[in-house]
Amino acid sequence: MEWTKKYNSFNSWKGLAYYQNYREILDWMNGSKYLPPPVGCSFDPISECNISCYFCIGQEYLRNHRNEKAMRKLPTEYLYTLVDFLAEWGVKSICIAGGGEPSLHEGIWELPSYAVGKGLDVSFMTNATNINPRLADSLMDCRWVAMSVDSGDRGTYLKIKGKDLFNTVIKNIENIIKLRELTHSDVDLCFKFLLLPENQYSIYDTCKLAKSLGVQDFHVRPVDFEYKYIKGSRKLDFDIPSILEQFERCHKEETENFHAYTVTHKFDKEFHVMHNFSNCMATPIDIPILTDGNAYLCIDHKMNPEYRLGSCYPDPKTILEWWGSDKHRAMIKTIAVKNCSRCTRSSYNEQIENVILKDDMCLNFP
């Protein structure tokens, strides 16, 4: 069991809500000139981080083989111009994420509130080490905020994060929760826990910590050690029976206001990556924009020249010159799924193949 509350943001079946997008993407792949705008945009305002997670999938992006001449920080004025364009284009949401820690960019502290004012839903991903009052106020306007903590105690945090900031993180989370209560905000605060060999026996204790803090969601999923850009070779040294037993106990902690999500549907029973689809068709559902001013086909292949779609800088409207182009279509057709590790949009690709192409759900029958 991954969740008890089936209508939730982590349930990939929500992809069926994008049925019309799927249809239009397939029509475009078959030669139509129209490709709808993406549902969402994930952008990285800065490619710097203040901690050193050995398992970070952004290692290549942050440290290794990075072109130092490329921008590492999107200008503040540009970020607001980008938001204006995305809202006008018809994008529904933005995720302020990171090829690092987005809060290190002082220009984004009020950006969530600005984007909401433009009609966009906003999410924010952070390690919660650097949340100041200006940013905290703006986070109250977000649809959800994901806080990647990955530990329930100071010692484990230091071991896996490389910095002794656990107490700072917990204090920041407490302050955000107090502000949420004070402002009567509806933002969903999510305590994220990436399952690692070092923390596998503390899942339940961390879940109880998250609940005691007052967050709405506790989210745990396995690490992807098969991601080719993670430095060094590592083994999935997991005690699966213990993990599953802790998952069950986490779900017993759920209340009306607190839910646990033990998300494993993109992995096999041993937590290895799996792909239950043949072709990658779902990438136009969102658009990743990075600090070098370029957009890439897939959020799982940041800074990979092979997946570079085109420039978005300095004028975001240049996106319209290549979005839905023949080059864009050809790039999707050349994707070799076997060369990918965990696919963020894997379930959406499954849905396109099985629901639309094969019609396994008999869609014309209510």
NORKA-V697130 format. One line per field, one symbol per residue. psi: psi as a letter, one per 30 degrees, with the letter a starting at -180 (. if undefined). burial: b if it has 24 or more other C-alpha atoms within 12 Angstrom, else e. A space follows every 50 residues. Layout:
psi: ???
burial: ???
This chain:
psi: kflfjfilffjffffffgeeeeeeeeeefgfkfkklllelkkkjfkhllg likfgkfgeeeeekgkjfflkgkkkeeeeeeeeeeeeefgkflkjjbkgb jfffjffgegeeeeeefggkkklkklggfhjleeeeeeffflelkkjjeg lgleeeeeeffgkigeeeeeeeeeeeeeeeeefhlgkkkkjkjkjlefgf ggeeeeeeeeefeglfkjkkllliffkffkklklkiikieeeeeeeeeee fffkafgkkkjijgfglafgglkljhlekjffegflkkklfgglklekff hkgjffgkelkgkfjfffefffkgleeeeeeeffkjefflbkjegeeeee eeefeeefhfgifgj.
burial: ebbbeeeeebbbeebbebbebbbbbbebbeeeeebbbbbbbbbbbbbbbb bbbbbbbbbbbbbeeeeeeebbbbbeebbbbbbbbbbebebbbbbbbbbb bbbbbeebbbbbbbbbebbbbbbbbbbbbbbbeebbbbbbbbbbbbbbbb bbbeebbbbbbeeebbeebbebbbbbbebbeeeeeebbbbbbbbbbbbbb bbbbbbbbbbbbbbbbbbbbbbbbbbbebbeeeeeeeeeeeebbebbebb bebbeeebbbbbbbbbbeeebbbbbbbbbbbbbbbbbbbbbbbbbbbbbb bbbbeebbbbbbbeebeebbebbbbeebbebbeeeebeebbbbbbbbbbb bbbebbeeeeeeeeee
